[in-house]
């Protein structure tokens, strides 16, 4: 069994009775938090309800990563995260997971100066070659259909499940216990320690952090975030890219929300906002939306008129409820020493390396703040 395969080998029994920190959720953010905690010598238990890691929003994510984001909070985390994805030394596999196909972010012309400022910041931090193009019909295999675009040649995409497995493998080497197929029933305060009650036993923890993505919209008792979370549907399709269709960078159009990324040498993932709130995470795909997605993206990829649609995947992302206060990285739950990771509005993969590091530091400080 390989080191990366080992992360799925623990199903059920042997749940420790005590841990410095319990991480609920083995998606990409939970795995990052566990890795950074274990690397600091903290005893960590990861509890995942599914039989394998990255079973929720992580496994259905497009995995696009770039340094730029119009949300400054997300952008602050995405910049060092892209650096981590580029650094082979950060990964148990010994290679960087980033597929550096480039990234193109399109926006309205009025945003040109903001994009140029962002390009300067990216280049200063990463010694990169980000730049802005305007009045150009096509860049990196993508028709721009007007507007301006920030081009990041050093960005691209990662396989979210692969990244998650790598971090969990590193966490286990550093002493973490990763448990799959265990459901958390509630988290409660007993004395000065939170207790995580599961269907396989109870764990006494110094701190608990829930990284459960859209499942935070219907939390178990004790894991309700201070800022309510809603789930919003996502749906992506994979199409076959046949010659003479050119290779292309990852693409996000901030004007419309359309996005696309290459998947290997002959396939492309396509996405379009799917504005359905609070639908079940495992709802079946909608063929009409898949067809509308292909039609909408044809203006940017004319070869889609003859492309074969191969598959469609439905999932969900976590969002702060409209009108709710946007949380920081961690949101309180009302139970002392129990935290919930913020909903990332679909940006969890892009921010996971740095978000996990910062969340781990916060949990480390909290776990020993007043525990005898």
Secondary structure, DSSP 8 states (H G I E B T S, - for coil): --TTGGGG--BSS---SEEEEEEE--SHHHHHHHHHHHHTT--EEEEESSSSSS-STGGGS--EE-S--SSHHHHHHHHHHHHHHH-GGG-TTSS---B---EEEEE-GGGHHHHHHHHHHHHHHH----EEEES-SEETTEE--SSEEEEETT-EE--HHHHHHHHHHHHHHTT-EEEES--EEEEEEETTEEEEEETTEEEEEEEEEE--GGGGGG--BT---SS-EEEEEEEEEEEE--TTS----EEEETTT--EEEEETTTEEEEE-----BS--TT----HHHHHHHHHHHTTT-GGGGG-EEEEEEEEEEEEE-TTS----SEEE-SSTTEEEE---TT-HHHHHHHHHHHHHHHHHHHHTSS--
